Amino acid sequence: MSRDDNGWSKLYPDLLRLIFQSLSCLDFHRARTVCSNWYAVSRTCPLYLWRIVFRGKNSVLFDPVQDKIYSKNLLGIDLSDIHCLASYGNWILVVDPSLDFYLLNVFTRKRINLPSLESSLRGDRPFRFTRNDEFEYFLELYGTKFLLTWNYFRFEKTAILWVNGRNGDYVVAWAIKHFYIFSHKKIGNGVDDKRWSITCTQCEDMAYRDNKLYVYTFDHYINILDFSGDCPKETVEENAYLSHPFRFIDTIYKLRLAVTRAGEVLIVLSLEGLDRKFCICKLNLEIGDWERVESLGDEMLIFGHGVTIRAPVKDISGGGLKSDSICFLYDDHLFENDLTMKRQPICGVFDLATSTVAWHTRLEDLSSKICWFVPGYS
């Protein structure tokens, strides 16, 4: 290529986007790291979801579009002895039986260790962790002890993960006992403070985007924690949600927060005993009330993932993986057959437009430790 040529990094965005969309997920992930221009264009391409299963010493990755299964030895340990708390792009947030937390790239096997719970804590309260020989932790607060074990994270997965795919910055937050949020981040100059920050606040669920952690409280409000500084700080004056609690008359099985690419906060509901299994609400500031969202446009979401994802308009996998849909796991909804103990498939996709569910059965015979993730998301 001569010096007069624009070069591969200067391809027209529309042409480059078509090339990206023709690649397999693995090739797409490699191509987007070539240069900053390719990375910027890749962020405008629709994405589709994979599933990951933890089984034995291997993880099993399933690409639904290519209909391919990849086996990865991620850690060299029995992966049935870990809990995946959250995912973001190619990364997952993991806790093991020793209550050690770390980030893991499911393609490169890169591991980032997070601070020990016995490290010093940021915050204005006298917290202290102690551990016994059975890897059980006791959280001490003003003389009161709370037991924290690995099995706690099997049932409580209120956590978020954010990773910058270009520079490796990250933010991690998880809640314990619904009243304490532990967070840790590496931002900017590469300094990785080996401490957890702790924030006392009610927390039924949370979502993160653009340096803000949105926290849904038990009294139906949304608090906002600003993560742009050294420690999380609650935002009050700029928080419109504090004046508008969420009220909903139908029976709710589970409630999760999500933030759209445009920065709108959504409340995603899994409902009991209704034909419309899931519904989405957002705050209409003009009328000062919450209203139902009938469509996500060109976006989709994973129930509990915390953010919406740009997705193909048409289903290219045959499993309902397209825009205007909600991906969920078997315990995200109480279906009628659950009451009679009839086994349901582990994964499903709910179409908002038709109120129908497409079930995913591939990989189900391997393990119930399965989750959705979005390769290349950033």
N, C-alpha and C positions, 0 to 999 in steps of 0.2 A: 504494500500500500504506500503510495507516495505521500509526501508531506502536504500536498495540496488537497488530499482527501480529508473529509471530515473525520474519518476514523469510526470504528465500531461504537465508541462511546457517544458519538454524535448522531446516531440513527434517530429518525423521526419518532416521536413517542408513540404515534398510532401504529407504525410498523413494528416497533419494538414490543408493543403490547400484544400484537398478534403472534409474534414469535414466542413470547412468554407463555401465552395461553395454549400453545401447541406442545409445550414441554411437559414431561412427567413432573411430579412434585419434587423429586430429588434433583432433577436437572434444573428446575425452576429455582430451587434454593441455592444451587451453586451459581447460576447465572446472575442472580440478583446481587451477589457479592463482588462482581467484577469491578464496578466503579460506582461512584455516587449517583451518576445519571441513571444507570440501569436500576439501582436500588430505588430511586425516586419513582421511576415509571412502574416498577414492580408493585409499589404500594397502591397503585390505581387498578390493579388487576383483581378480578373476583377470585375468591379462595373457596376451597371446599374442605370438608372435615374428614379426618381420619379417626380411627379408633386404636387404642393401645390396650393390650392385655398384659398383666404381670403374672408370670407363671414360672415357677422354678427359678433357674438362674438366667432365664431369657425373658425378654419382653417380645411380644408379637405385635407388629404394626400392620394395620390393614388399610390399604389404599382402595377406597370403594370405586373410584373412577377407572383405574387400571385393573381392578379386581385382582390385586396382588397382595401377598402376605410376605412381610420381611421379619426375620428373626434377629434380635439384637441381644448380645450379652452386655448389659449396661454396667453392672457393678461387680460381677463375680460373686454375688451372694444370692441367697434365696429371696427372690423378689416378692414372694408371698408374705414376707415379713416386713413389708414397708406399707405405708399409707401415702397415696397421692392426694395432696390437699388442694392443689390448684394447678392450672396449666396456662401457659401463654406462649404462643408460637411454638418453637421447637423445645421449649423448656417446661419442666414440671417441678413443682415444689413437693419435696418428699420429707417424711419423718420416719425414723426407724425405731426399733424397740428400745434403743438406748436413749430415746428422745433427743437425738441429734437431727438437726434440720439442714438440708442442703438443696441446691438447685442442680438439675441434671438435664443435659441436652440429649434428647432421645436419638439423635442422629450421629453426633460426634462423640458421645459419651463423656464430654467435658463435665466436670463436677465442681461446683462452687460451695464450699462449706460455709454455713452461717454460724453466727456466734453461739457458744454454749449457753444453756440456760443458767449456768452458774457464773456467767460473766456479769459484770456490773450493769445496772439498768439505768437508763435515762428516765427522769420523771420526778414529780414532786411528792411522791409517796414512798414510805419506807418498805419497799418490797425486798424479799429475799427468797431465793430458792435453795432448798437442801435436798440431797438425794440419798437414798438408802442403797443397800447392796442389790436390791431387786429392780433397780432403775426406775423407782417410783420417786416422783418429785413432790415436795410439799412447798406450796406458795404461802409465805407468811405475810400477813397484812395486819398491822396493829395487834399482834398477838394471836390472831386467828389463822389456822392452817387449812389450806385446801389441797386435797390430794389430786395429783395429775399423773395419769398413767398413759401408756401408749394406746390402750384400748379406747380411751376417751376420743381420740382422733378418728377412730373407726366410724363413730356415729356423728361426731361434730366436725364438720368441714367448712366452717365459716372462715374462709381465707381468700386472699387475693395475691396475685403475682403479676408484675409488670417487668418486662425486660426490653431494653433497647438493643435491637439486633445488630446495630452498627458499632457501638462503642462498649457494649457490655454493662452499661448501667442497669440497675434493677431496684425494685421496691417490693418488699414482702410484708404482709400483715396477716395476722391470724388472731382469732378471738378465743378467750377462755372464760368459761362460766357465764358467758353473755354479758359480762360487765367490764372486762379488761381486754384491750387490744394491744398486742405486741407487734412492733414494727421494726424494720431494719432496711436500710437503703445504702446503695453506693451510687453516687451521683457526681458528675462534674469532673473534678480533678483526679479522680481515681482513688481518693482516700476512702478506705473501707473501715469505718469505725467498728471495732469489735464489741459493740454493745447493742442491746435491744432497747428501744424506746417503749414505754408503757403509758397508755392513756386510759383513764377511767371513764367509761361511758357505756350506756346501754347499747347492746348490739345484737340485733336479730339477724341482720345480714349486711353486707357491704359491697361496694364496687369502687373501682379506681380508674381515673383518667385525668391526664393533664395536671398532675401534682395535687389532685384533690381526691380525698377518700370520702365517699358518701356512705353514711351509716344509718340504717333504718332501726329505730328504737321501738321499745315495747309499747310506748304511748303513741305510736303511729306518726311520729315526726321523722324527718331526715336531717341529721346533723352533717356538717361538712368539716373535715379536718384538712388543713392546708399543709402539704408536705414539701413546700418549696424551701423551707428553712432547715436548720439542724434538727429540730424536734417538731412533731406534729402540733399544730395549734388550731383550736376550734374557730371557725369563721361564723360570726353572728350577723353583723350588719349586712353582708352581701348574700345571706342565705334566705332566699324567698320561701323555702319550704318550711321554715319555722312558724310561719303564719298560716300554714295550710296543712293540717294533719290529714292523713289518708284514712278515709272511712269507706268500708265496703260491706254490703249487706249479705252477700253470698257466703257459704261455708268455705273457708280456705284450708286446704291441706298443707301447702307450703307457699312461702312468699320469698322472692328473690329480687334483688336490685340489678339493673343493667344501665349502662350509659351508652348512648348512641354515638356515632362518629361525629355528629354535630354538637354533642355535649348535652343532649337532653337526658334527664334521668327517667327511667322507666321502672315501674313496679310490675313484676311478672308473677302471675298467680297460677298455682295449680289448684283446681277446684274439686270439691267432693260432690259426687253424685249428679253431675250435670253433663249434658251432651257435649257442651263446649268445654273440653277438658282443661284448656289453658286460656288465659286472657291477659292482656297487657293494658296498663293504665299510665297516663302521664298528666302532669299538672298543667292546666290551661290558666296562665296568669291573667288573661283578659277577663275571665269570669271568676277567677279565684277558686276553682274547684278541679277535682280530678275527673278525667273522662277516659273512656275506653279508646284504645288504639286499634283501629280495624286493619291496618296494614303497616308493615315495616319497610315498604318500598323495595329498594334493591339490597336490603340487609336481612340477615337472619341472626339468630342467637342460640347459644347453648344455655339451657336452664342451669343457673348457678355460676356461669362463666364470668359474668360481670360486665361484658361489653358486647356490642353488636358487631357483626362481621359482614363485610361486603361479599356478596355471594352471586353465583350465576342466576340469571333470570329464569332459565329453563333447567329442569332436572336432567343432568347428564349422566347420572349414575343409576337411575331406576329405583332409587331409595328415598326420593323426596328431598334430597339435599339441594336446596335452592333457596332463593330469596323468599321472604315472607313466611318463614317457618321457624319452629322451635325444636331443637334436638334435646332429648332428655334420656335419663336412665330409668331402670325399673323401679327404683324407690322414690322417684320424683313425683309420682302420681298414684293415687289410690283408685285403681280401676275396679269395676264391679266384680270381675273374676277373682280379684285378690281376696274378696270376702269369702269365696268358696274354696280358697287355697289352690285354685287352678294356676299352674305356672304360666307366667307371661314371658315373652322374649325380653332380653335384658335392655335393648336399646330401641328407641323409636324416634320418629320425626313427625311433629304435628304441623299440619298445613293450616295456617290462619284463615285462608280464604274459604276452604271447604270444610274445616273442622274435622278432618279425617287424619288418621294415623297410619304411617307406613312403618312396619316393623322391620328391624334388621336382625337377622338370625345368624349370619356368618360369624364364626369365632365363639359362639355361645357355649360350645361344648368344652372350651378351654378353661374358662375361669369366670367367676363373677367379679373379679377385680379388673374392671374394664372402665375406660373413660374416653370421652371425646377430646380431641385436641385439633388445633388448626396449624399445620406446618406453614412456616413462612409468614405468619401474622406478626405485625409490628406496628 
